[in-house]
Amino acid sequence: MDEPKDKVLEVLVEIRDTLNRIYTCFEDEYLETQKRKYGEKEKAFEAMLTDVRKKIFPLLFDQRHLSQGEIAQAVGITQSAVSKFVSSLIENDLIEQVEGADKIIYRDKYELIKLLQK
């Protein structure tokens, strides 16, 4: 019974080693692509920002996991305005929505929050 497992592990090690060699060959191109992609996302994010949206964005990632209604109330705008901003962030692939235990949680895919902290 251990023999099939050993063969599978052997094949997996070979695959890993092959992928590592391939990655090494294309590492610079990959990093350059990622850098360019981040720059594009950063520009898209900056184009979307207003003074109000600069207040909304950090609240999306608050540890209390505020609802859109709670964020709207905290900022002094409508829930609809928060919803539209969140939708545009998701459509532009800047954040993603993750289902939490009892609330919706958002994840900043490119750590764009750092731009607001500058």
C-alpha positions as a Markdown table, in Angstrom:
| # | Residue | x | y | z |
|---|---|---|---|---|
| 1 | Met | 0.0 | 0.0 | 0.0 |
| 2 | Asp | 2.9 | 2.4 | 0.6 |
| 3 | Glu | 4.4 | 1.8 | -2.8 |
| 4 | Pro | 1.6 | 3.7 | -4.7 |
| 5 | Lys | 2.0 | 6.6 | -2.2 |
| 6 | Asp | 5.7 | 6.6 | -2.7 |
| 7 | Lys | 5.3 | 6.8 | -6.5 |
| 8 | Val | 2.8 | 9.6 | -6.2 |
| 9 | Leu | 5.2 | 11.5 | -3.9 |
| 10 | Glu | 8.0 | 10.9 | -6.3 |
| 11 | Val | 6.0 | 12.3 | -9.2 |
| 12 | Leu | 5.0 | 15.3 | -7.2 |
| 13 | Val | 8.6 | 16.1 | -6.3 |
| 14 | Glu | 9.5 | 15.9 | -10.0 |
| 15 | Ile | 6.7 | 18.2 | -10.9 |
| 16 | Arg | 7.7 | 20.7 | -8.2 |
| 17 | Asp | 11.3 | 20.6 | -9.3 |
| 18 | Thr | 10.3 | 21.2 | -13.0 |
| 19 | Leu | 8.0 | 24.1 | -12.0 |
| 20 | Asn | 10.9 | 25.7 | -9.9 |
| 21 | Arg | 13.2 | 25.5 | -13.0 |
| 22 | Ile | 10.4 | 27.1 | -15.2 |
| 23 | Tyr | 9.8 | 29.8 | -12.6 |
| 24 | Thr | 13.5 | 30.6 | -12.4 |
| 25 | Cys | 13.5 | 31.2 | -16.2 |
| 26 | Phe | 10.6 | 33.5 | -16.1 |
| 27 | Glu | 10.9 | 35.2 | -12.7 |
| 28 | Asp | 12.0 | 38.6 | -14.0 |
| 29 | Glu | 9.1 | 38.7 | -16.6 |
| 30 | Tyr | 6.6 | 37.6 | -13.9 |
| 31 | Leu | 7.8 | 40.3 | -11.5 |
| 32 | Glu | 7.7 | 42.9 | -14.2 |
| 33 | Thr | 4.1 | 41.9 | -15.1 |
| 34 | Gln | 3.0 | 42.0 | -11.5 |
| 35 | Lys | 4.6 | 45.5 | -11.1 |
| 36 | Arg | 2.8 | 46.7 | -14.2 |
| 37 | Lys | -0.5 | 45.2 | -13.1 |
| 38 | Tyr | -0.2 | 46.8 | -9.7 |
| 39 | Gly | 0.5 | 50.2 | -11.3 |
| 40 | Glu | -2.6 | 49.9 | -13.4 |
| 41 | Lys | -4.7 | 49.0 | -10.4 |
| 42 | Glu | -3.2 | 51.8 | -8.4 |
| 43 | Lys | -4.1 | 54.3 | -11.2 |
| 44 | Ala | -7.7 | 53.0 | -11.5 |
| 45 | Phe | -8.1 | 53.3 | -7.7 |
| 46 | Glu | -6.8 | 56.8 | -7.6 |
| 47 | Ala | -9.1 | 57.8 | -10.4 |
| 48 | Met | -12.1 | 56.6 | -8.4 |
| 49 | Leu | -11.2 | 58.5 | -5.2 |
| 50 | Thr | -13.0 | 61.5 | -3.9 |
| 51 | Asp | -12.7 | 63.0 | -0.4 |
| 52 | Val | -15.8 | 60.9 | 0.7 |
| 53 | Arg | -14.5 | 57.7 | -0.8 |
| 54 | Lys | -11.2 | 58.2 | 0.9 |
| 55 | Lys | -13.2 | 57.9 | 4.2 |
| 56 | Ile | -15.2 | 54.9 | 3.0 |
| 57 | Phe | -12.3 | 52.8 | 1.8 |
| 58 | Pro | -10.6 | 52.1 | 5.2 |
| 59 | Leu | -13.9 | 51.4 | 6.8 |
| 60 | Leu | -14.5 | 48.5 | 4.4 |
| 61 | Phe | -11.6 | 46.7 | 6.1 |
| 62 | Asp | -12.3 | 47.8 | 9.7 |
| 63 | Gln | -11.9 | 44.9 | 12.1 |
| 64 | Arg | -15.5 | 45.4 | 13.2 |
| 65 | His | -16.7 | 44.4 | 9.7 |
| 66 | Leu | -19.1 | 47.3 | 9.4 |
| 67 | Ser | -22.1 | 46.9 | 7.1 |
| 68 | Gln | -22.5 | 49.2 | 4.2 |
| 69 | Gly | -25.3 | 51.0 | 6.1 |
| 70 | Glu | -23.0 | 51.4 | 9.1 |
| 71 | Ile | -20.3 | 52.8 | 6.9 |
| 72 | Ala | -22.8 | 55.2 | 5.2 |
| 73 | Gln | -23.9 | 56.4 | 8.6 |
| 74 | Ala | -20.3 | 56.9 | 9.8 |
| 75 | Val | -19.4 | 58.9 | 6.8 |
| 76 | Gly | -22.7 | 60.8 | 6.5 |
| 77 | Ile | -23.8 | 59.6 | 3.1 |
| 78 | Thr | -26.4 | 57.1 | 1.7 |
| 79 | Gln | -26.0 | 53.4 | 1.8 |
| 80 | Ser | -26.6 | 53.5 | -2.0 |
| 81 | Ala | -23.5 | 55.6 | -2.5 |
| 82 | Val | -21.4 | 53.1 | -0.4 |
| 83 | Ser | -22.9 | 50.3 | -2.4 |
| 84 | Lys | -22.0 | 51.9 | -5.8 |
| 85 | Phe | -18.5 | 52.5 | -4.6 |
| 86 | Val | -18.1 | 48.9 | -3.4 |
| 87 | Ser | -19.5 | 47.6 | -6.6 |
| 88 | Ser | -17.1 | 49.6 | -8.7 |
| 89 | Leu | -14.2 | 48.5 | -6.6 |
| 90 | Ile | -15.2 | 44.8 | -7.1 |
| 91 | Glu | -15.8 | 45.3 | -10.8 |
| 92 | Asn | -12.3 | 46.8 | -11.2 |
| 93 | Asp | -10.9 | 43.9 | -9.3 |
| 94 | Leu | -9.5 | 46.1 | -6.6 |
| 95 | Ile | -11.2 | 44.4 | -3.7 |
| 96 | Glu | -13.0 | 41.1 | -3.3 |
| 97 | Gln | -16.0 | 40.1 | -1.2 |
| 98 | Val | -15.5 | 37.2 | 1.2 |
| 99 | Glu | -18.4 | 35.6 | 3.0 |
| 100 | Gly | -17.8 | 35.8 | 6.8 |
| 101 | Ala | -19.6 | 34.0 | 9.5 |
| 102 | Asp | -22.5 | 36.4 | 9.6 |
| 103 | Lys | -21.2 | 39.4 | 7.7 |
| 104 | Ile | -19.7 | 40.3 | 4.4 |
| 105 | Ile | -16.0 | 40.9 | 4.6 |
| 106 | Tyr | -13.9 | 42.7 | 2.0 |
| 107 | Arg | -10.3 | 42.1 | 1.1 |
| 108 | Asp | -8.0 | 44.7 | -0.3 |
| 109 | Lys | -6.4 | 42.7 | -3.1 |
| 110 | Tyr | -3.5 | 45.2 | -3.8 |
| 111 | Glu | -3.0 | 46.7 | -0.4 |
| 112 | Leu | -4.3 | 50.0 | -1.8 |
| 113 | Ile | -5.0 | 51.2 | 1.8 |
| 114 | Lys | -1.3 | 52.1 | 1.9 |
| 115 | Leu | -1.9 | 54.8 | -0.7 |
| 116 | Leu | -4.4 | 56.5 | 1.6 |
| 117 | Gln | -1.9 | 56.3 | 4.5 |
| 118 | Lys | 0.8 | 58.3 | 2.6 |
